[in-house]
Amino acid sequence: MSKNVTVTFNQAYFNQIMRSAGVEALCKGKTEDALAIAKSTAPVDTGAYRDGLGIEKVPHKYRDTYEVVGHDWKTLLVESKTGNLARALKAVKKA
């Protein structure tokens, strides 16, 4: 037997939770962990790639996210050859 079930979410409630200090701290904390790993495992020639890594807050409709970004001109090149940022994210996911 199957019955039709209707579920109505209180979007305002979820908006409030997703923008709460606790959710923001959790998201930012994981990003900081990824940044620390990425910096510690970064290949170093001049140090510009490693020193150019940072965190940026990205606003979205329902919650904000954080991203590890690179500001050195060769960030994409280093990432394509080493996968440093990808490995850092995987390491945080496993922890």
N, C-alpha and C positions, 0 to 999 in steps of 0.2 A: 504494500500500500504506500502510495506516495501522496503527499499533500503539498499544496502550494504554500510556500512560506515567503513572507515578505519581511525584509530587514531594512530598517531605516536608520542610517547613521546620523548622529548629531555632529555635523561637520565642524561647528564652532568649538565643540568640546575637543575634538581631535586637533584642530588648529592650535588651541591653547596648549595642549600637551606637547605637540611637536615643536612649539616655540618656547617651551619651558627651559628654565636654567639647567635642569638636570639632563635633558636631551641634548642641549647645546654643549654642555660640558663633556658628555660622553662622546659626541661626534668630534669635538675639538681635541679631546684627549687622544683618541685613536689616530687622528691626523698628526698630532705632535709625536706620537710613538713612531709612526711611519717616517716622519721627517728625521728623527734621531737615527733610525736605522739607515736611511738613505745617506745621511751625512757621514755616518761611521763606515759605510761600505763604498763610498764614492771613490772612483779612481781620481788620483791627485797628480796633476802635472804642475799647474800653476796654482791650483786651489780655487780658481774662479768658478768652476762648475759647482763644487761643493759649497762654496760661500754664497753662491747665487740661489741655492735652494731655500724655499720659504713656504709659508702658509698664507693662503688667501681665503677669505670668507666669501661665499657665493650665495646671494639671496635667491630664494625660489618662492613660489606661491604659498606653499604650505609649511615649509621649514627652510632654514639655512643649512648649507653644507660647507665643508672646508676641504680645500684641495692642497696637495703638495705641488708646488710649481717651481720651475727653474727660470731664472732671469738672465743667465749667462747666454750669450749668443750661440754657444755650441751645445746647449742642453739636449736638443733633439738628436744631434749626432751622437752624443755620449749615450743617450738612452737607447738609440737604435743599435749601437754596438755592444752595450753591456747589459741592458735591461735592469739597471740599478733601481729605478723607482718601482718597476713592476715587482721585483723581488722584495723590496721593502714593504709594499702593500700586502703581498702574500704572507710575509713573516708576521705582520700584525694580525692578519686574519687567523693564522694558526694559534696565536697566543690567547 
